[in-house]
């Protein structure tokens, strides 16, 4: 994608999800948002995407939109996954929003014995629905064309061994680590993880849960392309992250 096209995407009024980028049709809710909330005028340009990498420019009409460019396909993002214990208040929502912006490809909610929020039945379903709505809204704002996947929750005992547990005061290494698990407010229980589970430090200070999620996500996505670092390990070495 050229710089000109990128700037054009940024300058567009908004980005919206459609089922078919070739022949874009807005859902009832999205049409209401475009015409009633954003008050889009005829002739304004938006971006449409299917959430699977395809996107195109479209022009706003009186009651509908019309595609005005060829359908493009963005490169697939580097696969990155974060395991996250739901946090109190809107902290999880902030974390989800920022993980979308950073380019994380999937989030797996973790059920911890120390979690401080209700996460069963209807409470769990409402939280996950909210995460997915926040993710879709954030994708449009940051012009992301691949949906982040919010997976089904797992227990700590079901987390694979190649997922490193973030713990203050540890160092560890990112070598061989596929993902990072961020714990609840107050930290993990002493015996919550097996002794052979990988550990990782996130700097030399104690971070809030939402901050830890953002830091961990940054470490993971730095492995991919599009970041202004010439050496991944050089960017994080000697900062309490890896040995």
C-alpha positions in Angstrom: 0.0 0.0 0.0 1.3 3.4 -0.9 1.8 6.2 1.5 -0.8 8.2 -0.4 -3.4 5.4 0.0 -2.5 5.1 3.7 -3.0 8.8 4.2 -6.3 8.6 2.3 -7.5 5.8 4.6 -6.6 7.9 7.7 -8.4 11.0 6.2 -11.6 9.0 5.5 -14.6 9.9 7.6 -14.7 6.4 9.2 -14.1 2.7 8.6 -17.1 0.3 8.7 -17.6 -3.4 8.6 -19.5 -5.0 5.7 -20.1 -8.6 4.7 -18.9 -8.2 1.1 -16.4 -5.5 0.3 -17.0 -5.9 -3.5 -20.7 -4.9 -3.0 -20.8 -3.1 0.4 -24.1 -2.9 2.3 -24.2 -1.4 5.8 -26.1 -3.1 8.6 -29.1 -1.2 10.0 -27.1 -0.2 13.1 -24.1 0.9 11.0 -26.3 2.9 8.6 -27.9 4.7 11.6 -24.4 5.5 13.0 -23.1 6.8 9.7 -26.1 9.0 8.8 -27.6 9.9 12.2 -24.6 9.9 14.5 -21.7 10.9 12.2 -24.1 12.9 10.0 -22.3 11.9 6.9 -22.9 14.0 3.9 -23.3 12.7 0.3 -20.0 12.6 -1.3 -17.9 11.9 1.8 -15.5 9.0 1.6 -15.3 6.1 4.0 -13.3 2.8 4.2 -15.1 -0.5 4.2 -13.6 -3.9 5.3 -14.8 -7.4 5.9 -12.5 -7.9 8.9 -10.5 -10.6 7.0 -8.0 -8.2 5.4 -10.1 -7.0 2.4 -10.9 -3.3 2.2 -11.9 -0.6 -0.3 -12.9 3.1 -0.4 -16.6 3.9 -0.7 -18.6 7.1 -1.2 -21.6 8.1 0.9 -24.9 8.5 -1.0 -28.3 9.7 0.2 -29.2 6.4 1.9 -26.4 4.0 1.0 -22.7 3.7 0.1 -21.0 2.8 -3.2 -17.5 1.3 -3.6 -15.2 3.6 -5.5 -11.9 1.7 -5.6 -10.5 -1.7 -6.3 -10.7 -4.2 -3.4 -7.3 -4.4 -1.7 -6.0 -7.0 0.7 -3.7 -6.1 3.6 -0.8 -8.4 4.6 -1.8 -10.8 7.4 -0.5 -9.5 10.8 2.2 -11.3 12.8 0.3 -13.8 15.0 0.3 -12.6 18.6 -1.8 -13.8 21.5 -2.4 -12.4 25.0 -3.9 -14.3 27.9 -5.8 -11.8 30.1 -7.6 -12.2 33.4 -10.7 -9.9 33.3 -10.0 -6.7 35.3 -12.3 -4.5 37.4 -14.3 -1.7 36.0 -13.5 -0.5 32.5 -9.8 -1.5 32.7 -10.3 -4.6 30.6 -12.0 -2.5 27.9 -9.1 -0.1 27.8 -6.7 -3.0 27.5 -8.7 -4.6 24.7 -8.9 -1.3 22.8 -5.2 -0.8 23.0 -4.4 -4.4 22.1 -6.5 -3.9 18.9 -4.5 -0.8 18.1 -1.2 -2.5 18.6 -2.1 -5.4 16.2 -2.5 -8.3 18.6 -4.3 -11.1 16.8 -6.1 -12.9 19.6 -7.0 -12.5 23.3 -7.8 -15.5 25.5 -9.6 -14.7 28.8 -8.1 -16.6 31.8 -10.1 -17.7 34.8 -7.9 -17.1 37.9 -8.6 -18.0 41.5 -7.6 -14.4 42.4 -9.9 -12.6 39.9 -11.9 -9.8 41.4 -14.9 -9.7 38.9 -17.9 -12.0 38.5 -17.1 -14.2 35.5 -19.8 -16.8 35.3 -23.0 -17.3 33.3 -24.6 -14.0 32.2 -21.8 -11.9 33.7 -19.2 -13.7 31.6 -21.3 -13.5 28.5 -21.9 -9.7 28.9 -18.1 -9.1 29.5 -17.1 -11.1 26.4 -19.8 -9.4 24.3 -18.5 -6.0 25.5 -14.9 -7.0 24.6 -16.0 -7.9 21.1 -17.9 -4.7 20.6 -15.0 -2.6 21.9 -12.7 -4.5 19.5 -14.8 -3.8 16.5 -15.1 -0.1 17.3 -11.4 0.1 17.9 -10.6 -1.6 14.6 -12.5 1.0 12.7 -10.8 3.8 14.5 -7.3 2.5 13.9 -8.1 1.3 10.3 -7.4 -2.3 11.2 -8.7 -4.7 8.6 -8.2 -8.0 10.4 -10.5 -8.7 13.3 -8.9 -9.6 16.6 -10.2 -12.9 17.9 -11.7 -13.0 21.4 -11.4 -16.6 22.3 -13.4 -18.7 24.8 -12.2 -18.4 28.4 -9.7 -21.0 29.8 -8.7 -22.0 33.3 -5.1 -21.4 34.4 -4.6 -25.2 34.3 -5.4 -25.2 30.6 -2.9 -22.6 29.6 0.0 -24.1 27.5 3.5 -24.1 28.8 4.8 -21.9 26.0 2.8 -19.0 27.5 4.9 -17.0 29.8 3.3 -15.7 33.0 4.0 -12.0 33.8 5.2 -11.6 37.3 6.9 -8.6 39.0 10.5 -9.2 40.0 11.2 -11.9 37.5 13.2 -11.7 34.3 12.9 -14.8 32.1 13.3 -14.8 28.4 11.0 -14.4 25.4 12.8 -17.1 23.5 10.4 -20.0 22.9 7.5 -18.0 24.3 4.3 -17.9 22.1 2.2 -15.6 24.3 2.1 -13.8 27.7 -0.4 -14.2 30.5 -1.5 -11.1 32.4 -2.9 -11.7 35.9 -5.5 -10.1 38.1 -5.2 -7.1 40.4 -3.2 -8.2 43.4 -1.3 -10.9 41.4 -1.5 -14.6 41.0 -1.9 -17.1 43.8 1.4 -18.5 45.0 0.7 -22.0 43.8 -1.5 -21.1 40.8 1.0 -22.0 38.1 3.1 -25.1 37.7 6.8 -24.7 38.5 7.8 -25.4 34.9 5.6 -22.6 33.5 7.6 -19.9 31.7 7.9 -16.6 33.6 8.6 -13.1 32.2 9.3 -9.7 33.8 7.7 -6.5 32.5 10.2 -4.0 33.6 11.4 -2.8 37.0 8.2 -1.4 38.4 4.8 -2.9 39.4 2.3 -2.3 36.6 -1.4 -2.1 36.7 -3.2 -4.9 34.9 -4.2 -2.8 31.9 -0.6 -1.3 31.6 0.9 -4.8 31.9 -1.3 -6.0 29.0 -0.2 -3.1 26.8 3.5 -3.6 27.6 3.3 -7.4 27.0 1.5 -6.9 23.7 4.1 -4.4 22.6 6.9 -6.9 23.3 5.0 -9.6 21.3 4.1 -7.4 18.3 7.7 -6.0 18.0 8.6 -9.4 16.5 6.5 -8.6 13.4 7.0 -6.0 10.7 6.2 -2.3 10.7 8.1 -1.3 13.8 11.1 1.2 13.7 13.6 -1.1 15.4 16.5 -2.8 13.7 17.0 -5.4 16.4 14.1 -6.9 18.3 16.3 -8.2 21.2 18.3 -4.9 21.2 15.1 -3.0 21.7 14.1 -4.9 24.9 17.4 -6.2 26.3 18.7 -4.8 29.6 15.3 -3.3 30.5 14.1 -6.0 32.8 12.3 -7.9 29.9 14.7 -10.5 28.7 18.1 -11.9 29.6 
